[in-house]
Amino acid sequence: MRSLIRRLFAGTPPPVSDTDWSATVDRLPWVRALDAAAQVKLRGLGARFLHRKTITPVGGLTLDDRARLALATLCCLPLLEFGEEGLHGWSQLIVYPDAFRVNRSHLDAAGVLHEWDDELIGESWDSGPMVLSWADVQSDIDEPDAGFCVAVHEMAHKIDALDGVLDGTPPLPRDWQRAWAADFQRSFDAFVARVDAGETMPIDPYAAEAPEEFFAVCSEYHFSAPALLREFLPDVAAHLARFYGPSPFATRA
């Protein structure tokens, strides 16, 4: 008991047991594909996530400890290079059983209020909670190389927001930030032009919505379809490999 109290006051997370970690490695294809050193690092990040974040299932969903560890581990994949600083600024992960509806509103230039409902599988507020659909997390796990990983997508938004601006450029050293912004903007503009021209794209066209969505969608491909990202957006792929570290699937054809 005394050691537990010391850990809590020191901010040290309780360790993940060998049994639970082995089950998580077996459950998550991205983690299985990492080398031993990266797995050790990710295990520590996952423990820190569980220590610092509240995971709140809603809508009748229940999550056991291993499901919570799987969620924490997935959310920490983008932090292998960036580190635990990527966990700053928010405290709660809300998990719905399936896609969820949110009400949107917009006041146009004429002063007319437009309202509508969106159905989402994930959402990330600048300083508020992150929200995920458990069914879609499961779908990503079942097809890990299909180009999608909603947990990575929403974590990319959280990292992006750390410098106070959600713009597709995360906190970086000045020289790298300039190169990143130039390469991403050029690639984004070309991508949007092709989407607007009606081309069938190998990358999810949702990436054309905004620079921040371009970054988040490309982050998904870095982890789940890196060869496709390298072929289609080589400059973006190179920046993401430097930022996130090599994709777990980097050696796949």
N, C-alpha and C positions, 0 to 999 in steps of 0.2 A: 504493500500500500504506500509506504513512504517513497519508494522509487517511482511509483506511478505519479504521485503528487509532484515530485521533482521534475519528471518529464513534462507534465502539463504546464508547470510554471516556466520551464525552460523553453517551451515551444517545440520540444522534440516529439515527433509523432510516434505512436506505438508501432512497432515493426509489423510488416506483413508476414504471416507464418509461411513456412516452406510449403505446406500442403495447399494453402490458398493460392500462393503464387504459382505453384506448379499447375493448378487447375486453370488459372488465368492464362498462363502461357499456352496451354492446350486449347483454350477457348478462342484466343485471338490470333488469327493468322499473321498479322503484322508483327506481333511480339515474338512468335515462334521463329520468324525470319530474321530477327535481330541477332547480332553476335552476343556473346556472353557478357561483355563489358557493358554494352548498351542495355541489356536486360536488367543488369544490376542497377544501373542508373535510373531506368524507368520504374523499377520496383520502389526505389526511394521516393521518386516524384509522386507515384501513386499513393504511397503512405502519407506524404505531406498533403496531397489533395484531400484525402479522407479526413485528415486532422483539421484542415482549415475550412473546408466547405461543408455545408449542409446539403445532403441529397434528399429531395422531397418528392416522393411519388404521389401523383394525384389521380383523380378519376377512377378510383378503385384499384389502381395498380399497387402491387406489393413487390418489393425488391429485397432479396436476401443479401447477406454480407458479400457473397461472391459476385453477385450481380453489381453491387455497388463498387466493388474493387475493379470489375471489368470496365465500368463506366469511367472511373477515375483514371485507369490506365490508358484508355482510349483518349481521354481528354488531355493526357500528358504526353502523348506521342509527339505533338508539335513543340514540346519543351525540352527535348533531348539535348539540343544545342543551346537554346535560349536560356534555359534554366528556370528555377522556381519563381523568378521575378514575373514570369508570365501568369502567375496566379494572383497577382495583386489587383485590387480595385473592385472585387466582387466577392460574394460569400455564399451564394446559393445556386444549386443546380436543380431545376424543376423537371420532372420526367412524367410525360403523359403516356398513356397506354398506346396511343396511335397519333396520327396527324391531328392537329388541334386548330380551332378557329380563333381568329383575333379580329376585332373590329377596327377598321381604319377610317380616318377622316382627313379631308383636305379642303382648305379654303382657297378657292381659285382667285385669279386677279379681279374677277367681277364681284367678288364677295359672296359667291355661292358656295355653300358647304356641301361637299360630296362625302357620302359614307358608304362603306362596303365591307364585306367580310373576306378575309384571306384564310385559306387553309394552309397551314405550315407544318413542316416536319422538324424545324429548329428555329430558334430565335436567340439573339444575343443583344442585350441592352448595354449601353456604354458602361454604366456603373451599377446596373441592376443584375438580376439573375440571368443565367443561361438556361434555355429551355430546349429539351430534346423529346422526340418521339421514340419510345422504347421499341416499337415495331420496326421503325426505320433503322435504328441502331442494330437490331437483330438482322435485318435484311442486308445491311452493310457487312456484317460478320459472315453471313452466308455466301456473299459474293464479294470477297475482299479486293478483287482486281477489276471491278466493273467501273471504276472511276468515281465512286461515291464513298464518302465517309462523313456523315452529318456532324459527328462529334469534332472532327478535325476542322470542318467548315466553321462551326461556331467558335471554336477556340482561336482560329485565325482572326476572327473579328475581335475577340478579347485582346489578343496581342496587338493588333492594329490600333486599338483604342488607347493603348498605354501612353502614347505621346500626346493625348488630348484631342486627336483628330482622326476620325474614321475615314481614311482616304486611300487605303490600299498600300500604304508605306508604313511599316512598323518602325519602332525605335531602332536606329542604326547609327554607326559612326558616320560623321559628316560626308566623307568621300564616297563611302558605299551608298549612303542615302541618295546622293546626287545621281550616281550611276543607276541605282535601282529605279528611282523615279523616272529617269529618261527612258530606260529600257521597258519598264512596265507601261508607261504612257504610250510609247510607240506601238507596243504589241497590243495594248487594249484598243487603241484607235483602229488598227488594222483589223482586229477581231470584230469590232462593232461594224465596220464597213462591210465585212463579208456577211455578217448576220443580217444586216439591213438589206443587202443585195439578194437575200433569199438562199444563200448557199447552205447546203447540208454540212454541218460542222462535226468533226470528231470529238470536240470538247463541248460540254453542256452549254448551250447558248445563253443560259441564265447568267453566265459570266459577263455578258454584254450589258447587264443592267446598270452597273456603276463600277468605278475602279476598285472599290472595296469588295464587291462581289467577284470581280475578276481575280483578285488576290485569293479570296477564300475558296473559290471553285478550283483554281489552279493548285492550291494547297492540297485539296482532296486528290487531285490527279498525281501530285508528287508522291503521295503515300499509296495510292491504289492502282495507278496506271502510269508509272514514270516513263516508260519507253515511249508511250504515245505523247506525253507532254514534251519530252526531249525532241521528238520528231516534228511536232506541230508548232511548239513555242520554245525553241532552244534557248533563247536569252532568258526567258522567264524560268525555265527549268534549271538553268545554271545558278541563278540567284537563289532559288528555293533549295537546291542541294547544298549550297553554302549556308543558308539560314537555318534549315532544319537538320542538316546532316544528310548523308546518303539515305535514299528511300530504302525501307526494308526489302522492297521488291526490285531493287536496282539491277540485280543480275538477271532478272527474267527477260526473256526475248520479247 
